[in-house]
């Protein structure tokens, strides 16, 4: 979301530590009329972020079942994950209401703008958390429900408190973004093989250039809110751009490793190579110039990278046969083994023991 075009140069901005206690719900502040209840709920649940979480969860489920998809289980998995994700977003905004009120890009959210009270948000967040985990436990399996619960607690109780304390919060946040596809995989197969961890690893690494590019664009706004992000500590952007470049470069071998581990086939492999190369080229430009325009291009590219990669993975899912590819795509010959010959049962006369005269 772009920052508010309000000119704050004419008035001093209070220090975050002193201003946190001064933020109280007040009249709505926005650029237009306040949205209705549906709009408030969509903002509280971070609908676009939750949709991304649901998409990665569904992709993990489908890739784990390359032949036969249990559509009913997939539907319940999507519902349960969506409820848990909405709960995490609501409880996160509840904990950060004061800091959100100091930032241009978040001050118009329902809580700091005073469009809803804290108690309804807390009650709603707890109910959604219980409902989401219960749906997964009932209609998927305990492993998927446990992952969803662990991810929710990690997001609310670890990642959220770390944001104003250390720039390492980005790594914790990347873990919370890596778990949803593993929830889908666990729901489909009941286990977490190496391929499931690789899928989670791709999501983890992708979030580093994705978020750090955004944090570089809004580094002053994050400072205003009192959040310790890497671009706020790394004022010249050298370290930030290096991490962005390293993460983009790492996406290339991770994507290709998906072919080796049977996540998807060669079309996916070629696509992941091109996407990773594109991200790396833009990240290299950011490392050289460290400008806002370069960071914006990396961020927008990351928004395209993930859905395209997931679509390729789902469409081309399943392991590839190396020998079939070497043979020009011909299927391996079918070997028909002869059935074992069952010895004939002895006739009654043969079965009767004979005695010598």
Number of C-alpha atoms within 10 A of each C-alpha: 6 9 13 14 8 7 7 9 7 6 7 7 11 12 13 17 11 9 16 19 10 11 15 14 18 11 10 19 16 13 8 7 8 15 13 10 11 9 13 17 18 17 20 24 25 18 17 11 13 21 17 17 23 23 21 27 26 27 25 28 30 25 27 30 16 16 10 8 14 12 11 11 18 21 14 18 30 25 17 28 32 24 22 31 29 28 29 28 22 28 26 22 26 21 17 19 23 22 24 27 23 24 20 21 17 22 23 21 21 27 28 28 22 17 19 18 14 19 10 10 20 18 14 16 25 17 14 21 25 15 18 26 24 18 20 28 19 12 18 26 20 17 20 28 26 16 19 27 21 13 23 24 16 17 24 20 15 14 22 20 15 19 20 18 13 14 18 14 21 20 15 19 22 21 21 22 22 26 26 30 28 31 33 32 30 27 29 25 16 16 15 16 14 10 20 24 16 19 25 25 21 20 22 21 23 25 23 23 27 24 19 23 29 19 20 26 21 20 21 16 20 24 19 19 24 22 22 20 24 21 25 21 15 15 12 11 19 15 15 26 27 17 19 29 23 17 23 28 20 16 24 21 14 19 26 21 17 24 23 17 17 16 27 25 22 19 15 25 24 15 18 27 19 14 23 25 16 19 29 23 16 20 30 21 17 26 21 12 15 19 15 15 12 19 27 18 18 30 24 14 18 23 13 13 20 20 15 15 18 20 14 20 27 21 15 19 26 20 16 17 15 10 12 13 13 9 11 8 11 11 11 11 7 6 6 6 6 6 6 6 6 6 6 6 8 9 8 8 8 9 9 9 7 8 5 3 3
